[in-house]
Amino acid sequence: MTAPVGDAVRHPPAWMTLGLGLCVQADPEVFYPERGESTRPAKQICARCEHERECLEYALQNREPHGVWGGASHRERRQMLRDRDKAGAQ
């Protein structure tokens, strides 16, 4: 998986730069399904990966707008960010 582009990107974590995630062993297209295609295959890979939580946090911090990261689709991550923003505002 490639790191997102933009100002929010810092240094990718070591597990990412070293290719330690299970995602590097899979077809990248699995993590970027077309509209209407299932995210289940990607999520199943993420569920077995020891870096799932770190990957999800990386995607949230960098507001990654596409694909499945850390077992969450872009829509799920958007909701997580909204929930965090609401919790922080209270």
Phi and psi restraints in degrees (value plus and minus 20) as a CYANA .aco file:
   2 THR   PHI    -113.6   -73.6
   2 THR   PSI     132.8   172.8
   3 ALA   PHI     -93.9   -53.9
   3 ALA   PSI     124.9   164.9
   4 PRO   PHI     -84.1   -44.1
   4 PRO   PSI     135.7   175.7
   5 VAL   PHI    -123.3   -83.3
   5 VAL   PSI     119.9   159.9
   6 GLY   PHI     119.2   159.2
   6 GLY   PSI     159.2   199.2
   7 ASP   PHI     -84.5   -44.5
   7 ASP   PSI     -47.6    -7.6
   8 ALA   PHI     -92.5   -52.5
   8 ALA   PSI     -35.8     4.2
   9 VAL   PHI     -94.4   -54.4
   9 VAL   PSI     108.3   148.3
  10 ARG   PHI    -126.0   -86.0
  10 ARG   PSI    -164.7  -124.7
  11 HIS   PHI    -105.8   -65.8
  11 HIS   PSI     106.4   146.4
  12 PRO   PHI     -79.9   -39.9
  12 PRO   PSI     127.0   167.0
  13 PRO   PHI     -84.2   -44.2
  13 PRO   PSI     137.4   177.4
  14 ALA   PHI     -77.7   -37.7
  14 ALA   PSI     -62.3   -22.3
  15 TRP   PHI     -78.9   -38.9
  15 TRP   PSI     -50.8   -10.8
  16 MET   PHI     -97.4   -57.4
  16 MET   PSI     -68.5   -28.5
  17 THR   PHI     -87.7   -47.7
  17 THR   PSI     -47.3    -7.3
  18 LEU   PHI    -108.4   -68.4
  18 LEU   PSI     -23.0    17.0
  19 GLY   PHI      47.3    87.3
  19 GLY   PSI      19.7    59.7
  20 LEU   PHI    -109.7   -69.7
  20 LEU   PSI     -31.6     8.4
  21 GLY   PHI     -94.8   -54.8
  21 GLY   PSI     131.9   171.9
  22 LEU   PHI     -84.5   -44.5
  22 LEU   PSI     -40.5    -0.5
  23 CYS   PHI     -81.7   -41.7
  23 CYS   PSI     -48.2    -8.2
  24 VAL   PHI     -91.0   -51.0
  24 VAL   PSI     -36.1     3.9
  25 GLN   PHI    -111.6   -71.6
  25 GLN   PSI     -23.2    16.8
  26 ALA   PHI    -132.9   -92.9
  26 ALA   PSI     144.0   184.0
  27 ASP   PHI     -85.2   -45.2
  27 ASP   PSI     103.8   143.8
  28 PRO   PHI     -77.1   -37.1
  28 PRO   PSI     -47.8    -7.8
  29 GLU   PHI     -83.1   -43.1
  29 GLU   PSI     -42.9    -2.9
  30 VAL   PHI     -80.5   -40.5
  30 VAL   PSI     -54.4   -14.4
  31 PHE   PHI    -108.0   -68.0
  31 PHE   PSI     -25.5    14.5
  32 TYR   PHI    -151.1  -111.1
  32 TYR   PSI      43.8    83.8
  33 PRO   PHI     -86.9   -46.9
  33 PRO   PSI     130.2   170.2
  34 GLU   PHI     -88.4   -48.4
  34 GLU   PSI     139.4   179.4
  35 ARG   PHI     -74.0   -34.0
  35 ARG   PSI     110.4   150.4
  36 GLY   PHI      71.9   111.9
  36 GLY   PSI     -36.0     4.0
  37 GLU   PHI    -101.8   -61.8
  37 GLU   PSI     135.7   175.7
  38 SER   PHI     -93.9   -53.9
  38 SER   PSI     123.6   163.6
  39 THR   PHI    -113.9   -73.9
  39 THR   PSI     -23.9    16.1
  40 ARG   PHI     -75.7   -35.7
  40 ARG   PSI     -66.0   -26.0
  41 PRO   PHI     -78.0   -38.0
  41 PRO   PSI     -61.9   -21.9
  42 ALA   PHI     -86.1   -46.1
  42 ALA   PSI     -63.5   -23.5
  43 LYS   PHI     -83.9   -43.9
  43 LYS   PSI     -53.3   -13.3
  44 GLN   PHI     -87.0   -47.0
  44 GLN   PSI     -58.1   -18.1
  45 ILE   PHI     -86.3   -46.3
  45 ILE   PSI     -67.0   -27.0
  46 CYS   PHI     -78.0   -38.0
  46 CYS   PSI     -59.3   -19.3
  47 ALA   PHI     -83.2   -43.2
  47 ALA   PSI     -44.3    -4.3
  48 ARG   PHI    -114.1   -74.1
  48 ARG   PSI     -26.1    13.9
  49 CYS   PHI    -108.3   -68.3
  49 CYS   PSI     113.5   153.5
  50 GLU   PHI     -90.5   -50.5
  50 GLU   PSI     -31.1     8.9
  51 HIS   PHI    -126.1   -86.1
  51 HIS   PSI      -4.7    35.3
  52 GLU   PHI     -75.1   -35.1
  52 GLU   PSI     -70.1   -30.1
  53 ARG   PHI     -85.0   -45.0
  53 ARG   PSI     -62.4   -22.4
  54 GLU   PHI     -83.6   -43.6
  54 GLU   PSI     -60.6   -20.6
  55 CYS   PHI     -83.2   -43.2
  55 CYS   PSI     -65.0   -25.0
  56 LEU   PHI     -81.7   -41.7
  56 LEU   PSI     -65.4   -25.4
  57 GLU   PHI     -83.9   -43.9
  57 GLU   PSI     -59.7   -19.7
  58 TYR   PHI     -79.4   -39.4
  58 TYR   PSI     -66.6   -26.6
  59 ALA   PHI     -84.5   -44.5
  59 ALA   PSI     -58.6   -18.6
  60 LEU   PHI     -87.1   -47.1
  60 LEU   PSI     -66.6   -26.6
  61 GLN   PHI     -82.4   -42.4
  61 GLN   PSI     -55.4   -15.4
  62 ASN   PHI    -115.6   -75.6
  62 ASN   PSI     -16.7    23.3
  63 ARG   PHI      29.2    69.2
  63 ARG   PSI      29.1    69.1
  64 GLU   PHI     -80.7   -40.7
  64 GLU   PSI      98.6   138.6
  65 PRO   PHI    -107.4   -67.4
  65 PRO   PSI     -25.9    14.1
  66 HIS   PHI    -154.1  -114.1
  66 HIS   PSI     133.4   173.4
  67 GLY   PHI      59.5    99.5
  67 GLY   PSI     159.6   199.6
  68 VAL   PHI    -120.0   -80.0
  68 VAL   PSI     103.4   143.4
  69 TRP   PHI    -151.1  -111.1
  69 TRP   PSI     110.7   150.7
  70 GLY   PHI      37.5    77.5
  70 GLY   PSI      10.7    50.7
  71 GLY   PHI      60.6   100.6
  71 GLY   PSI      -8.7    31.3
  72 ALA   PHI    -148.0  -108.0
  72 ALA   PSI     116.7   156.7
  73 SER   PHI     -94.6   -54.6
  73 SER   PSI     150.0   190.0
  74 HIS   PHI     -82.2   -42.2
  74 HIS   PSI     -55.8   -15.8
  75 ARG   PHI     -86.7   -46.7
  75 ARG   PSI     -62.3   -22.3
  76 GLU   PHI     -84.4   -44.4
  76 GLU   PSI     -59.9   -19.9
  77 ARG   PHI     -86.9   -46.9
  77 ARG   PSI     -58.6   -18.6
  78 ARG   PHI     -78.7   -38.7
  78 ARG   PSI     -63.1   -23.1
  79 GLN   PHI     -85.0   -45.0
  79 GLN   PSI     -61.2   -21.2
  80 MET   PHI     -79.2   -39.2
  80 MET   PSI     -62.1   -22.1
  81 LEU   PHI     -86.6   -46.6
  81 LEU   PSI     -60.9   -20.9
  82 ARG   PHI     -80.6   -40.6
  82 ARG   PSI     -64.0   -24.0
  83 ASP   PHI     -82.8   -42.8
  83 ASP   PSI     -60.5   -20.5
  84 ARG   PHI     -84.7   -44.7
  84 ARG   PSI     -62.4   -22.4
  85 ASP   PHI     -82.7   -42.7
  85 ASP   PSI     -61.9   -21.9
  86 LYS   PHI     -83.9   -43.9
  86 LYS   PSI     -63.7   -23.7
  87 ALA   PHI     -84.5   -44.5
  87 ALA   PSI     -56.8   -16.8
  88 GLY   PHI     -92.9   -52.9
  88 GLY   PSI     -46.4    -6.4
  89 ALA   PHI    -100.4   -60.4
  89 ALA   PSI     -36.1     3.9
